[in-house]
Amino acid sequence: MVASMVSGMDTVENVGGSGNAQGAALDALRELVADCLDKHMYKSATFFADKLALLSGNQEADVYLLCQAYFYSGQHRRALRLIENAKGGA
């Protein structure tokens, strides 16, 4: 399932031009992260959530997904630091 979602998704590097295409790619990444979390694939969720947060400009919901992925994968300190940094930047 994950492989089919990744292969069917436009790569973000190739999206470039229009905002709608980039938004669709980010939405696909969000779905992919949620799917990985639902299937207890926490390392994959962490990988994709990190890319999502970076590409979305650290939108609050995407940073929260990354925190969830860190927490579920046992990286509690990273999740805490991410929350602290997000609070400090606000």
C-alpha positions in Angstrom: 0.0 0.0 0.0 2.7 2.5 1.0 4.7 1.7 -2.2 1.7 2.3 -4.4 0.9 5.6 -2.7 4.5 6.8 -3.1 4.8 5.7 -6.7 1.4 7.3 -7.6 2.3 10.6 -5.9 4.0 13.4 -7.8 7.4 14.0 -6.5 7.5 17.3 -4.7 10.7 18.3 -6.6 8.8 18.1 -9.8 5.7 19.9 -8.6 7.4 23.4 -8.6 5.0 25.5 -10.7 1.5 25.6 -9.4 0.3 25.8 -5.8 -2.5 23.3 -6.4 -0.1 20.6 -7.5 2.1 21.2 -4.5 -0.9 21.2 -2.2 -2.0 17.8 -3.7 1.5 16.4 -3.1 1.5 17.6 0.5 -2.0 16.1 1.0 -0.7 12.8 -0.4 2.2 12.9 2.0 -0.2 13.6 4.9 -2.2 10.6 4.0 0.9 8.5 3.7 2.1 9.5 7.2 -1.3 8.8 8.7 -1.4 5.4 6.9 2.1 4.5 8.3 1.0 5.5 11.8 -2.2 3.4 11.5 -0.1 0.4 10.4 2.5 0.9 13.2 5.2 1.6 10.7 6.8 4.3 12.9 10.2 4.6 11.2 8.5 5.2 7.8 6.0 7.6 9.4 8.9 9.5 10.9 10.8 9.7 7.6 7.8 11.0 5.6 6.5 13.3 8.4 10.0 14.9 8.5 9.8 15.6 4.8 6.2 16.8 5.1 7.1 19.3 7.9 10.0 20.6 5.9 8.1 21.0 2.6 5.1 22.6 4.2 7.1 25.2 6.0 6.5 23.7 9.4 2.7 24.1 9.4 1.3 23.3 12.9 -0.6 20.2 11.8 2.4 18.7 10.0 4.7 19.4 13.0 2.1 17.6 15.2 2.2 14.6 12.9 6.0 14.6 13.1 5.7 14.8 16.9 3.3 11.8 16.9 5.7 9.8 14.7 8.7 10.6 17.0 6.7 9.7 20.1 5.3 6.4 18.8 8.8 5.4 17.6 10.2 5.9 21.1 12.0 9.2 20.3 10.4 11.1 23.2 13.1 13.7 23.7 13.0 14.6 20.0 9.2 15.0 20.2 9.6 17.2 23.3 12.3 19.4 21.7 10.2 19.8 18.6 7.3 21.0 20.7 9.5 23.3 22.7 11.0 24.8 19.5 7.6 25.2 18.0 6.4 27.1 21.1 9.5 29.3 21.1 9.1 30.2 17.5 5.4 31.2 17.9 
